[in-house]
Amino acid sequence: QVQLVESGGGLVQAGGSLTLSCKRTGVAVRINTMAWYRQAPGQQRELVATISSVGSTNYADSVKGRFTISGGSPGNTLYLQMNSLKPEDTAVYYCQASGGYEYWGQGTQVTVSS
């Protein structure tokens, strides 16, 4: 069993920055990809960014150039550096690990005020 615990969310003004963290603990299993998702009220959960086991990254168009995903290798925390935040970035952000099974964290709230 893999446990994912996110932290770092909070309230920030538009234009500000936050760094989210996701600590992975539990049984050592092969994880191919880690990712950040987000879900705004009344919206479907959407993919924000992914990082593979070899460090390849991908981003949603809406966050390219503003967000950076890093870390996530075994024993290391996964991060999401978020800069130039906009009110539309307001959501619950979830950490996900996948490698045969999908594992999810409990989410951390990010609120960006205008």
C-alpha positions as CSV (number, residue, x, y, z in Angstrom):
1,Q,0.0,0.0,0.0
2,V,1.2,3.5,-0.9
3,Q,0.2,6.5,1.0
4,L,0.4,10.0,-0.4
5,V,0.1,13.1,1.8
6,E,-0.1,16.6,0.2
7,S,0.7,19.8,2.0
8,G,1.4,23.4,1.1
9,G,-2.0,24.7,0.1
10,G,-3.4,27.9,1.3
11,L,-4.8,31.3,0.4
12,V,-2.7,33.6,-1.9
13,Q,-3.3,36.7,-3.9
14,A,-3.3,36.7,-7.6
15,G,0.2,36.9,-9.0
16,G,1.6,35.1,-5.9
17,S,3.3,31.8,-5.5
18,L,2.8,28.5,-3.6
19,T,4.7,25.3,-3.5
20,L,2.8,22.0,-2.9
21,S,4.5,18.9,-1.6
22,C,3.5,15.3,-1.7
23,K,5.2,12.8,0.5
24,R,5.1,9.2,-0.5
25,T,5.3,6.4,2.1
26,G,4.4,2.8,2.5
27,V,5.3,-0.3,0.6
28,A,8.0,0.0,-2.0
29,V,6.2,-0.5,-5.4
30,R,7.2,0.4,-8.9
31,I,5.8,3.8,-9.7
32,N,6.0,4.8,-13.4
33,T,4.5,8.3,-13.2
34,M,3.5,10.8,-10.6
35,A,1.1,13.6,-11.2
36,W,-0.7,16.6,-9.8
37,Y,-4.5,16.9,-10.5
38,R,-6.9,19.6,-9.5
39,Q,-10.6,19.9,-9.0
40,A,-12.5,23.1,-8.8
41,P,-16.0,23.3,-7.3
42,G,-18.5,21.9,-9.8
43,Q,-15.8,20.9,-12.2
44,Q,-14.3,17.6,-13.2
45,R,-10.9,16.7,-11.9
46,E,-8.2,17.7,-14.4
47,L,-4.6,16.8,-15.0
48,V,-2.2,19.6,-14.1
49,A,1.3,18.1,-14.6
50,T,3.1,14.7,-14.7
51,I,6.6,13.5,-14.2
52,S,7.9,10.1,-15.2
53,S,10.3,7.8,-13.5
54,V,13.0,9.2,-15.8
55,G,12.1,12.8,-15.2
56,S,10.1,13.6,-18.3
57,T,7.5,16.2,-17.6
58,N,4.2,17.3,-19.1
59,Y,1.9,20.2,-18.3
60,A,-1.6,21.3,-19.0
61,D,-1.7,24.2,-21.4
62,S,-3.3,26.4,-18.7
63,V,-0.3,26.1,-16.4
64,K,2.6,25.9,-18.9
65,G,5.3,28.5,-18.1
66,R,3.8,29.1,-14.6
67,F,4.0,25.7,-12.8
68,T,6.9,23.3,-12.4
69,I,6.7,19.7,-11.2
70,S,9.7,18.1,-9.7
71,G,10.9,15.2,-7.5
72,G,8.8,12.1,-7.0
73,S,11.5,9.5,-7.2
74,P,11.5,6.8,-4.6
75,G,12.1,8.3,-1.2
76,N,11.8,11.8,-2.5
77,T,8.9,14.2,-2.1
78,L,7.0,15.4,-5.2
79,Y,6.6,19.1,-5.6
80,L,4.5,21.5,-7.6
81,Q,5.9,25.0,-7.7
82,M,3.1,27.4,-8.7
83,N,4.0,31.0,-9.8
84,S,1.9,33.8,-11.2
85,L,-1.2,32.3,-9.7
86,K,-4.6,33.2,-11.1
87,P,-8.1,33.0,-9.5
88,E,-8.9,30.3,-12.0
89,D,-6.2,28.1,-10.3
90,T,-8.4,27.9,-7.2
91,A,-9.1,24.2,-6.6
92,V,-8.3,21.2,-4.5
93,Y,-5.0,19.8,-5.7
94,Y,-4.3,16.1,-5.6
95,C,-1.2,14.1,-5.8
96,Q,-1.3,10.8,-7.8
97,A,1.1,7.9,-8.3
98,S,0.5,5.2,-10.9
99,G,2.3,2.0,-11.7
100,G,-0.3,-0.7,-12.3
101,Y,-2.5,0.7,-9.6
102,E,-3.4,4.3,-9.0
103,Y,-2.8,5.9,-5.6
104,W,-4.3,9.3,-4.5
105,G,-3.6,11.7,-1.8
106,Q,-6.4,13.4,0.2
107,G,-5.9,16.8,-1.5
108,T,-4.9,20.3,-0.4
109,Q,-6.9,23.4,-1.0
110,V,-5.4,26.3,-3.0
111,T,-7.4,29.5,-3.1
112,V,-6.3,32.5,-5.2
113,S,-8.0,35.8,-4.5
114,S,-8.3,38.5,-7.1
